[in-house]
């Protein structure tokens, strides 16, 4: 926590941007791409929900 206080605001913002973009990409994939691909391939709804949950957990860890 001490390191965060000593960094300038611009450096802290630069460190958060890649994580924000990656999290947004995971959210987009889980909400739009996974259901579309699952329907195209023919996966069941339970597998689709499990894939979406896994992607959302991965986005939350960033």
Buried (B, 14 or more C-beta within 10 A) or exposed (E): EEEEEEEEEEEEEEEEEEEEEEBEBBBEBBEEBBBEEBEEEEBEEEEBBEBBEEBBEBBEEB
